[in-house]
Amino acid sequence: MAQYLVLIYENEDAWEKAGQAGIDLAMKEHTEFGERNGKALQGGNALQPTTTATSIRSDGAGSFTVTDGPFLETKEALGGYYVIDADDLDGAIKIAKQVPARYGGVEVRPVMVFD
């Protein structure tokens, strides 16, 4: 069994337009996803909007530059994630296809294991 990170990327503007009804529907869909895949889920969370992000980059000389906002401005932003267990990538993809991402999509990446 391996662990995979399922990153949820969606359009933040679409969420703003969806209003409370859209948020309530998404919560229902994520709850149902959790109920269907509870054995595989190891964790997950929603993230605050990119307007709350702080980016930190080394300048290569021992100092850091700290700026408000994400590293990149894109139409779709990382909005949440799940950590799942699956036998292999095909199994992880099968689970990831069920993740509600009404205004975007998901990315699946294996978690690196250090021995």
Order of alpha helices (4+ residues) and beta strands (2+ residues): beta-alpha-beta-beta-beta-beta-alpha-beta
